[in-house]
Amino acid sequence: MTTPNFEQMSKSELRAYLRHHPNDTQAFDVLIDKLEAALVVN
């Protein structure tokens, strides 16, 4: 099984993925990074 490319996923795609894979810390970390980056820009 291959791991999805979380960096290329949108925030909404990552949220949907995490609903089905709540223990995936790598995906969670990428989502947090994207959310933090959005806060810095705005």
Secondary structure, DSSP 8 states (H G I E B T S, - for coil): -----GGGS-HHHHHHHHHH-TT-HHHHHHHHHHHHHHHHH-
